[in-house]
Amino acid sequence: MGTKTVKAMTVCALVAASGVGHAPAGAEAPATEITFVNGVDLNFLQGMAERQGHVVEQAVNRLNEAVVIANTATGLRYGLVGMNCEAPDALNCSGLQMMMILSPLGEPPLDEINLLNYNRAAVSVWRSPAEAGAETGAPPEYGVNRYMILDHGVTPENIEVNLGVFLQAAQGVKEAFER
């Protein structure tokens, strides 16, 4: 997993440097270290799910992707997939796909799916083509996705906030389909 650490001034130091506030003479603002993640791997994704209190059902490197399947306390089953990884061990994945695939729940019309997608800008709401299960007789699947690009780095806390946003939106979509 690629990380980089940067020294940053606190807000007080930034205010003092801008001339807006006045720092006491001789006072220096303490520097804090901020860690940036520019790639994730299986261990990072599994640890993130576990830190949220979620039960990890599966964690595996598959097809050059790091894949973690987890369940929330409310029963929401979701996946974290490291994308655009260094081959062949799915290390340092510079993209992260958060996804939830819903079991077929009736056949909501495409206009309802489009409305859910439109009203939830933080995620993509989709339905597989009706023909996808024609050979097996399986109805279409429905799902919710959120993608993050980690190219130049984000904080681990930002990734966890994005997971929270995804799970909140996914729960809303699931509830809308169950009505």
C-alpha positions in Angstrom: 0.0 0.0 0.0 1.5 3.3 -1.0 1.5 6.1 1.7 3.2 9.4 2.1 3.5 11.6 5.2 3.5 15.3 5.1 4.1 17.9 7.9 1.2 20.3 8.2 0.6 23.4 10.3 -2.4 23.5 12.6 -5.3 25.9 11.9 -3.9 28.3 14.5 -0.6 28.5 12.7 -2.3 29.1 9.4 -4.4 31.9 10.9 -1.2 33.4 12.4 0.7 33.1 9.1 -2.1 34.9 7.2 -2.0 37.9 9.5 -5.6 37.5 10.6 -4.7 36.4 14.2 -1.9 37.2 16.5 0.3 34.4 17.9 2.1 35.2 21.1 5.7 36.2 20.6 8.0 33.2 20.3 5.2 30.7 20.1 5.4 28.1 17.4 2.5 26.0 16.2 3.1 22.3 16.6 3.4 20.4 13.3 1.2 17.4 12.8 1.8 14.5 10.5 -0.8 13.7 7.9 -0.6 10.3 6.2 -1.9 10.1 2.6 -2.8 6.7 1.0 -2.3 6.5 -2.7 -3.1 2.8 -3.0 -4.9 0.1 -1.0 -4.4 -3.6 -0.7 -6.3 -6.5 0.8 -5.0 -5.9 4.3 -6.0 -2.2 4.2 -9.5 -3.0 3.0 -10.1 -5.8 5.5 -8.8 -3.6 8.3 -11.1 -0.7 7.3 -14.2 -2.9 7.3 -13.2 -4.4 10.7 -12.5 -1.0 12.2 -16.1 -0.1 11.3 -17.3 -3.1 13.3 -18.3 -5.0 10.2 -18.0 -8.7 9.9 -15.6 -9.7 7.0 -17.1 -12.7 5.2 -14.4 -13.0 2.6 -11.0 -11.4 1.8 -9.2 -12.6 -1.2 -6.9 -11.4 -4.1 -8.7 -12.4 -7.3 -8.0 -11.5 -10.9 -5.6 -8.8 -9.9 -8.2 -7.2 -7.5 -8.2 -7.1 -3.8 -11.8 -8.1 -2.8 -13.4 -7.9 0.7 -17.0 -8.8 1.3 -18.4 -7.6 4.6 -21.7 -7.2 6.5 -22.8 -4.3 8.7 -24.6 -4.7 12.0 -27.9 -3.9 10.2 -27.3 -6.8 7.7 -26.1 -4.7 4.7 -23.8 -6.9 2.6 -21.2 -4.9 0.6 -18.0 -5.3 -1.2 -14.7 -3.3 -1.3 -12.7 -3.9 -4.5 -9.2 -2.6 -5.0 -9.0 -1.7 -8.7 -6.1 -0.8 -11.0 -3.7 -2.8 -9.0 -0.1 -3.7 -9.4 0.0 -7.3 -10.9 0.0 -10.1 -9.9 -0.7 -9.7 -6.2 -3.3 -6.9 -6.1 -1.0 -4.6 -4.2 -1.1 -0.8 -4.3 -4.5 -0.6 -6.0 -5.0 3.1 -7.1 -8.8 2.8 -7.3 -11.4 1.6 -4.8 -14.8 0.4 -5.9 -17.5 0.2 -3.1 -20.4 -1.9 -4.2 -23.6 -3.6 -3.1 -25.5 -6.0 -5.3 -29.1 -6.5 -4.3 -30.9 -9.8 -4.7 -33.6 -9.4 -7.3 -36.5 -7.6 -5.5 -39.3 -7.7 -8.0 -38.8 -5.8 -11.2 -38.7 -2.0 -10.5 -39.1 -0.1 -13.7 -36.1 1.5 -15.2 -37.6 5.0 -14.6 -37.6 4.2 -10.8 -34.0 3.1 -11.0 -33.1 6.2 -12.9 -34.8 8.4 -10.3 -33.0 6.7 -7.5 -29.7 7.2 -9.4 -30.5 10.8 -10.0 -31.5 11.5 -6.4 -28.3 10.0 -5.0 -25.4 11.8 -6.6 -22.9 10.2 -4.2 -23.5 6.7 -5.7 -24.5 5.1 -9.0 -27.6 3.0 -8.9 -27.9 0.4 -11.7 -29.8 -2.6 -13.0 -28.3 -5.4 -15.1 -29.9 -5.9 -18.5 -33.0 -8.0 -18.4 -31.4 -10.3 -21.0 -28.5 -11.0 -18.6 -30.2 -13.8 -16.9 -32.2 -15.1 -19.9 -30.1 -18.2 -20.3 -30.4 -19.1 -16.6 -33.9 -17.7 -16.0 -32.4 -15.4 -13.3 -34.0 -12.0 -13.0 -31.9 -8.9 -13.3 -29.7 -7.8 -10.4 -29.7 -4.3 -8.9 -26.8 -2.5 -7.3 -25.2 0.5 -5.9 -21.6 1.6 -6.6 -19.2 4.3 -5.5 -15.7 4.7 -7.0 -12.7 6.5 -5.5 -9.5 7.4 -7.3 -6.5 7.4 -5.0 -3.8 8.6 -7.5 -2.2 11.4 -5.6 -3.4 10.3 -2.2 -6.2 10.8 0.3 -6.2 10.3 4.0 -7.3 7.0 5.5 -10.0 8.9 7.3 -11.3 10.2 4.0 -11.6 6.7 2.7 -13.6 5.7 5.8 -15.9 8.7 5.4 -16.5 7.7 1.8 -17.4 4.2 3.0 -19.9 5.7 5.4 -21.4 7.9 2.7 -21.7 4.8 0.4 -23.3 2.7 3.1 -25.8 5.3 4.0 -26.8 5.8 0.4 -26.8 2.1 -0.3 -29.1 1.5 2.7 -31.5 4.1 1.3 -31.6 2.5 -2.1 -32.1 -1.0 -0.5 -35.1 0.4 1.5 -36.5 2.1 -1.6 -36.4 -1.2 -3.5 -38.0 -3.1 -0.6 -41.1 -0.9 -0.5 
